């Protein structure tokens, strides 16, 4: 469960850096206690930023029973949710009203008595949940607020009695990533309540311990490619990862100008800054984060929000070497272009996702493998998310395209996926573990390709995505259904904004999809344009364009969600493969363009050439670069007298460059020590052997944490 940590500290705490040595080395007890109180005061200041709803507070006070409980709250049931948590939320509101200057309840003796009565009742019952998160994180977070705010008004003996409910769980090695940050923050707050400097220090050190590279796949936390994992090898740079970023930045700020700040070494700050800049930033655009990074949070309102600008302000001060980068990112959140130095393409080999940024667009593709956990359904959340990691794409121009769209989605048509058009097939029973070994990508930082072998829910396909020339080209081959069922490849499903136009190759302006004709299915369409994005279908195909109001509820995808019916107009576009397709294929290009005229010009003069698209090989040429996906060993003719072969599966980029060829390749099954590429050219370079007019090159793949990353060399013509 992801909630914003209760620690958000004012930026001014970061402006100066303490010259004190590490905790406990050169400070006397009185000075150390002063530091603890400084931390406690910062926590109090943060809580007191919350506004007091005097009417609500009065209702809560008057409804408190003589024994310290509230009518209607279940204190005894042990279930997956936590109904008794409402007691703590009310207690928290009362404590803020009591401690906030200007409140009509400020320092009210009657309210203080009510608060302590409520604490006594809760402590006598100690309600539990079957969900460990509420017991170890959710309840302690709210419980400690009142003790922090009323610390000076409660005798020390009583204070320790109340705080005994909360335990230091930082010694539990099972807590990793965001969960460790949560329990560590609780330990810091508990230490402040109890005036225990060692406990406060332990909490800060526990937070700092998360700022390492979690090398082993399956270990939660920061990965070498700057993605973030939580809940097994599952991409969670949004959701848990976004909470992690905001919480760690706030805790760093909390420690500023105290000896506790020395816990965050320059090396740890560098790891954290790179996670944000080369991970979180590249997986987001404007005020949206890629929906492929948020796991089951997709079933919660507001889940795809990007990072809080306040965090970027803090980091610009905290890591002055990256101050401009954080400032530019914040400017992008406020409407500027995506930062120039971060535009381009990135493949996250630890997380099976590729991103592509231009100044005013974002494109991505998320796949799955035996090495990653695609997504999850836990606690009744993400009930229909089966297709989320199966080749899903994000297509963003405004950042608003998918915000809170998920209750009204048709979950059989997640953008980019090839799936069964059967609602029951979208149901996600638990974790979705990848079953395909082939999944990988290649990127030179500017352009790239990602591909995987799909075999899920009775549908098989070879799916590849190529990012270049400001566009995303999508290929599918070997599309088969092992049962009689309708199969489609969804191109997009987003909010309907403005008009939709469509046409064939010779139409320059196309036809408007009118209110009287909201859905059209045709074999003659070759392009569609909607909301600043053009979709080209050079080979045609059975294409459906649909503009319609769709309805749904949050409860339909989240058992705890609202049952209020939501209705909004949706633009949908998909390719029909028919019933029981056999060896079908598809080919389309997604081009973010401001105007229809600009899109049509680009469609006519696009730089892509599909050289081959079948179940064994997919090849695309763009400018002087060839993108080659080989699902098994074999030979491929690239055209113009150029051919190459591989003795194993490979994803490769080959560029004609300076009277030679630049090779870049990766192992999509992450099992090969290396492989041999033979090209029908005579070349000189590392591990190259010329024979019979060709050159055989032996490539060694990376090992360890770089397994799945690319290798390459330049080879000059002989």
Long-range contacts (C-beta under 8 A, 24 or more apart in sequence): 1-133, 1-137, 1-138, 1-379, 2-178, 2-239, 2-240, 2-242, 2-243, 2-297, 3-138, 3-141, 3-243, 4-243, 4-246, 4-247, 5-181, 5-182, 5-185, 5-243, 5-246, 5-247, 5-250, 5-251, 6-43, 6-46, 6-47, 6-141, 6-145, 6-185, 7-43, 7-46, 7-185, 7-247, 7-250, 7-251, 7-254, 8-46, 8-49, 8-246, 8-250, 8-310, 9-42, 9-46, 9-250, 9-253, 9-254, 9-256, 10-42, 10-45, 10-46, 10-253, 11-253, 11-310, 11-313, 11-314, 11-317, 13-42, 13-253, 13-254, 13-256, 13-257, 14-252, 14-253, 14-256, 14-314, 14-317, 14-318, 15-317, 16-256, 16-257, 17-256, 17-257, 17-261, 18-256, 18-257, 18-258, 18-259, 18-261, 18-262, 20-258, 20-259, 20-262, 21-259, 21-262, 22-259, 22-262, 22-263, 23-197, 23-201, 23-259, 23-260, 23-262, 23-263, 24-197, 24-198, 24-201, 24-259, 27-259, 32-197, 32-259, 33-195, 33-197, 35-197, 35-258, 35-259, 35-260, 36-191, 36-192, 36-195, 36-196, 36-197, 36-200, 37-192, 37-195, 38-257, 38-258, 39-188, 39-192, 39-200, 39-254, 39-255, 39-258, 39-260, 40-148, 40-151, 40-192, 40-193, 42-254, 43-148, 43-189, 43-192, 43-254, 44-99, 44-148, 44-149, 47-96, 47-99, 47-145, 47-148, 47-149, 48-96, 48-99, 48-100, 48-149, 50-96, 50-100, 52-93, 52-96, 52-97, 52-100, 52-103, 52-105, 53-93, 54-97, 54-103, 54-104, 54-105, 56-93, 57-93, 57-94, 57-97, 57-105, 60-90, 60-93, 60-94, 61-94, 61-111, 61-114, 64-114, 64-117, 64-118, 67-117, 67-121, 68-117, 68-118, 68-119, 68-120, 68-121, 68-122, 69-118, 69-121, 75-125, 75-127, 76-125, 76-127, 78-128, 78-129, 78-130, 79-129, 79-130, 80-129, 80-130, 80-131, 80-379, 80-380, 81-129, 81-131, 81-134, 81-379, 81-560, 82-127, 82-129, 82-131, 82-134, 82-138, 82-139, 84-122, 84-125, 84-127, 84-129, 84-139, 85-134, 85-138, 85-139, 85-142, 87-118, 87-121, 87-122, 87-127, 88-122, 88-139, 88-142, 88-143, 89-142, 90-118, 91-115, 91-118, 91-119, 91-122, 91-142, 91-143, 91-145, 91-146, 92-142, 92-145, 92-146, 94-118, 94-146, 95-145, 95-146, 95-149, 95-150, 96-145, 96-149, 98-149, 98-150, 99-149, 99-150, 112-150, 112-153, 115-146, 115-150, 116-154, 119-146, 119-162, 122-165, 123-161, 123-162, 123-165, 126-165, 131-379, 133-179, 136-169, 136-183, 137-179, 137-182, 137-183, 137-186, 140-165, 140-166, 140-167, 140-186, 140-190, 141-182, 141-185, 141-186, 144-186, 144-189, 144-190, 144-193, 147-193, 148-189, 148-192, 148-193, 151-192, 151-193, 156-195, 159-193, 159-194, 160-194, 163-190, 163-193, 163-194, 166-190, 168-199, 168-202, 168-203, 170-202, 170-203, 170-206, 176-210, 176-214, 176-219, 176-220, 176-221, 176-230, 177-210, 177-214, 177-220, 177-221, 177-228, 177-229, 177-230, 177-236, 177-240, 177-244, 178-230, 178-236, 178-240, 178-241, 178-243, 178-244, 178-247, 179-220, 179-230, 180-206, 180-207, 180-209, 180-210, 181-207, 181-210, 181-243, 181-244, 181-247, 181-248, 181-251, 182-247, 184-251, 185-247, 185-251, 188-251, 188-254, 200-260, 201-260, 201-263, 204-251, 204-255, 204-260, 204-263, 205-263, 207-248, 207-251, 207-263, 208-263, 208-264, 208-265, 208-268, 210-244, 210-248, 211-248, 211-264, 211-268, 211-269, 211-271, 211-272, 212-268, 212-271, 213-271, 213-705, 215-704, 215-705, 217-350, 217-371, 222-271, 222-275, 222-279, 223-348, 223-350, 223-351, 224-350, 224-705, 224-706, 225-279, 225-347, 225-348, 225-349, 225-350, 225-351, 225-709, 226-274, 226-275, 226-278, 226-279, 226-282, 226-348, 227-279, 227-283, 227-348, 227-350, 227-351, 227-353, 228-275, 228-279, 228-280, 229-350, 229-351, 230-295, 231-295, 231-373, 231-376, 231-378, 231-431, 232-373, 232-431, 233-350, 233-371, 233-372, 233-373, 234-295, 234-372, 234-373, 234-374, 234-375, 234-376, 234-431, 235-292, 235-293, 235-295, 235-348, 235-351, 235-352, 235-353, 235-366, 235-372, 236-293, 236-294, 236-295, 237-279, 237-280, 237-283, 237-289, 237-290, 237-293, 237-351, 238-283, 238-284, 238-289, 238-290, 238-291, 238-293, 238-294, 238-295, 238-297, 238-303, 238-304, 239-293, 239-294, 239-295, 239-296, 239-297, 239-303, 240-295, 241-279, 241-280, 241-293, 242-280, 242-289, 242-305, 242-306, 242-307, 245-275, 245-276, 245-280, 245-307, 245-311, 246-307, 246-308, 246-311, 248-272, 249-311, 249-314, 249-315, 249-318, 250-311, 250-314, 252-314, 252-318, 253-314, 253-318, 269-318, 269-319, 270-319, 272-319, 273-315, 273-319, 273-321, 273-322, 276-307, 276-311, 276-315, 276-326, 277-322, 277-325, 277-326, 277-329, 277-342, 278-342, 278-346, 279-348, 280-307, 281-307, 281-329, 281-339, 281-342, 282-342, 282-346, 282-355, 282-357, 283-348, 283-353, 283-355, 283-364, 284-362, 285-338, 285-357, 285-361, 285-362, 285-396, 285-399, 286-332, 286-333, 286-396, 286-398, 286-399, 287-333, 287-399, 288-396, 288-399, 288-400, 288-401, 288-402, 288-403, 290-353, 290-355, 290-362, 290-364, 290-366, 290-394, 291-388, 291-392, 291-394, 291-402, 291-406, 292-353, 292-364, 292-366, 292-388, 292-389, 292-392, 292-394, 293-353, 295-375, 295-376, 295-382, 296-375, 296-376, 296-377, 296-378, 296-379, 296-381, 296-382, 296-385, 297-381, 298-382, 298-385, 298-388, 298-406, 298-557, 299-381, 299-382, 299-383, 299-385, 299-406, 299-554, 299-557, 299-558, 299-561, 300-381, 300-554, 300-558, 300-561, 301-404, 301-554, 302-404, 304-402, 304-403, 306-333, 306-399, 307-333, 309-333, 309-334, 338-362, 344-445, 344-446, 344-447, 345-443, 345-444, 345-445, 345-446, 345-447, 345-448, 345-467, 346-443, 346-445, 346-448, 347-441, 347-442, 347-443, 347-448, 347-450, 347-710, 349-440, 349-441, 349-666, 349-706, 349-707, 349-708, 349-709, 350-708, 352-389, 352-434, 352-439, 352-450, 352-452, 353-450, 354-441, 354-443, 354-448, 354-449, 354-450, 354-465, 354-467, 356-448, 356-467, 356-472, 358-470, 358-592, 360-397, 360-592, 360-594, 361-396, 361-397, 361-470, 361-592, 362-394, 362-395, 362-396, 362-399, 363-393, 363-394, 363-395, 363-396, 363-467, 363-471, 363-472, 363-590, 363-592, 364-393, 364-394, 365-391, 365-392, 365-393, 365-416, 365-450, 365-465, 365-472, 365-474, 366-391, 366-392, 366-393, 366-416, 367-391, 367-439, 367-450, 367-451, 367-452, 367-463, 368-432, 368-434, 368-436, 368-439, 368-452, 369-434, 369-436, 369-437, 369-438, 369-439, 369-452, 370-433, 370-434, 370-435, 370-436, 370-437, 371-434, 371-439, 371-670, 371-708, 372-434, 372-439, 373-431, 373-432, 373-433, 373-434, 374-431, 374-432, 374-433, 374-434, 375-428, 375-431, 375-432, 376-428, 376-430, 376-431, 376-432, 377-428, 377-429, 377-430, 377-431, 378-430, 379-559, 379-560, 380-558, 380-559, 380-560, 381-557, 381-558, 381-559, 381-560, 382-428, 382-557, 382-558, 383-427, 383-428, 383-556, 383-557, 383-558, 383-559, 384-409, 384-411, 384-423, 384-426, 384-427, 384-428, 384-556, 384-557, 385-411, 385-426, 385-428, 385-432, 385-557, 386-411, 386-425, 386-426, 386-427, 386-428, 386-432, 386-456, 386-457, 387-411, 387-412, 387-414, 387-417, 387-419, 387-426, 388-414, 388-432, 389-432, 389-434, 390-414, 390-417, 390-418, 390-419, 390-454, 390-456, 391-416, 391-417, 391-418, 391-452, 391-454, 391-463, 391-465, 392-416, 392-417, 393-465, 393-472, 393-474, 393-492, 393-590, 395-472, 395-492, 395-494, 395-533, 395-590, 395-592, 397-531, 397-532, 397-533, 397-592, 398-497, 398-531, 398-532, 400-495, 401-494, 401-495, 401-531, 402-494, 402-495, 405-493, 405-494, 405-495, 405-568, 405-570, 406-557, 407-552, 407-553, 407-554, 407-556, 407-557, 407-561, 407-566, 408-550, 408-551, 408-552, 408-566, 408-567, 408-568, 408-570, 409-493, 409-550, 409-552, 410-493, 410-550, 410-572, 411-557, 412-488, 413-488, 413-490, 413-493, 413-572, 413-574, 414-490, 414-493, 415-490, 415-491, 415-492, 415-493, 415-494, 416-465, 416-474, 416-489, 416-490, 416-491, 417-489, 417-490, 418-454, 418-459, 418-461, 418-463, 418-476, 418-479, 418-487, 418-488, 418-489, 418-490, 418-577, 419-456, 419-457, 419-459, 419-487, 419-488, 419-490, 420-457, 420-458, 420-459, 420-481, 420-485, 420-486, 420-487, 421-485, 421-486, 421-487, 421-488, 422-485, 422-486, 425-457, 437-669, 437-670, 437-671, 438-631, 438-649, 438-668, 438-669, 439-668, 440-651, 440-666, 440-667, 440-668, 440-669, 440-670, 440-708, 441-651, 441-666, 442-627, 442-651, 442-652, 442-653, 442-664, 442-665, 442-666, 442-710, 443-710, 444-653, 444-664, 447-622, 447-625, 447-653, 448-653, 449-620, 449-627, 449-629, 449-651, 449-653, 450-651, 451-618, 451-629, 451-651, 451-668, 452-668, 453-631, 458-482, 458-483, 458-485, 459-487, 462-615, 462-618, 462-629, 462-631, 464-618, 464-629, 466-608, 466-620, 466-622, 466-627, 468-607, 468-608, 468-622, 468-623, 468-625, 468-627, 469-606, 469-607, 469-608, 469-622, 469-623, 470-591, 470-592, 470-602, 471-589, 471-590, 471-591, 471-592, 471-602, 471-606, 471-608, 472-589, 472-590, 473-587, 473-588, 473-589, 473-590, 473-608, 473-610, 473-620, 474-586, 474-587, 474-588, 474-589, 474-590, 475-585, 475-586, 475-587, 475-610, 475-613, 475-618, 475-620, 476-584, 476-585, 476-586, 476-587, 476-613, 477-583, 477-585, 477-613, 477-614, 477-615, 477-618, 478-583, 478-585, 478-614, 478-615, 479-577, 479-581, 479-583, 479-584, 479-585, 479-586, 480-581, 480-582, 480-583, 480-584, 481-577, 481-579, 481-580, 481-581, 483-580, 484-579, 484-580, 485-579, 485-580, 486-576, 486-578, 486-579, 487-577, 487-578, 487-579, 487-581, 488-544, 488-574, 488-575, 488-576, 488-577, 489-574, 489-575, 489-577, 489-586, 490-572, 490-573, 490-574, 491-535, 491-573, 491-574, 491-575, 491-588, 491-590, 492-533, 492-535, 492-571, 492-572, 492-573, 492-590, 493-570, 493-571, 493-572, 493-573, 494-531, 494-570, 494-571, 495-531, 495-568, 495-569, 495-570, 495-571, 496-530, 496-531, 496-547, 496-568, 496-569, 496-570, 496-571, 497-530, 497-531, 497-571, 498-530, 498-531, 499-530, 500-528, 500-529, 500-530, 500-545, 500-547, 500-571, 501-528, 501-529, 501-530, 501-596, 502-527, 502-528, 502-529, 502-545, 503-527, 508-600, 509-596, 509-600, 510-596, 513-545, 513-547, 518-546, 518-547, 518-548, 519-544, 519-545, 519-546, 519-547, 519-548, 520-544, 520-545, 520-546, 521-545, 521-576, 527-599, 527-600, 527-603, 528-573, 529-593, 529-596, 529-599, 530-571, 530-573, 531-571, 532-592, 532-593, 532-594, 533-590, 533-591, 533-592, 533-593, 534-590, 534-591, 534-592, 534-593, 534-596, 534-599, 534-600, 534-602, 534-603, 535-573, 535-588, 535-589, 535-590, 535-591, 536-588, 536-589, 536-591, 536-603, 536-606, 537-575, 537-587, 537-588, 538-587, 538-589, 538-610, 539-586, 539-587, 541-575, 541-576, 541-586, 542-575, 542-576, 542-577, 542-578, 543-573, 543-574, 543-575, 543-576, 544-572, 544-573, 544-574, 544-575, 544-576, 545-572, 545-573, 546-570, 546-571, 546-572, 546-573, 547-571, 547-572, 548-572, 583-615, 585-613, 585-614, 587-613, 611-636, 611-637, 611-638, 611-639, 612-636, 612-637, 624-655, 624-656, 624-657, 625-653, 625-654, 625-655, 626-652, 626-653, 626-654, 626-655, 627-652, 627-653, 628-652, 628-653, 628-654, 629-668, 641-680, 642-679, 642-680, 642-681, 643-679, 643-680, 644-677, 644-678, 644-679, 644-680, 645-677, 645-678, 646-675, 646-676, 646-677, 646-678, 647-675, 647-676, 648-672, 648-675, 650-675, 650-677, 652-677, 653-712, 657-714, 658-714, 658-716, 659-716, 659-717, 660-685, 660-714, 660-715, 660-716, 660-717, 661-714, 661-715, 661-717, 662-712, 662-713, 662-714, 662-715, 663-697, 663-699, 663-712, 663-713, 663-714, 663-715, 664-710, 664-711, 664-712, 665-699, 665-710, 665-711, 665-712, 666-701, 666-708, 666-709, 666-710, 666-711, 667-701, 667-707, 667-708, 670-707, 670-708, 672-701, 673-700, 673-701, 674-698, 674-699, 674-700, 674-701, 675-699, 675-701, 681-717, 682-717, 682-718, 683-715, 683-716, 683-717, 683-718, 684-715, 684-716, 684-717, 684-718, 685-713, 685-714, 685-715, 685-716, 686-713, 688-715, 690-718
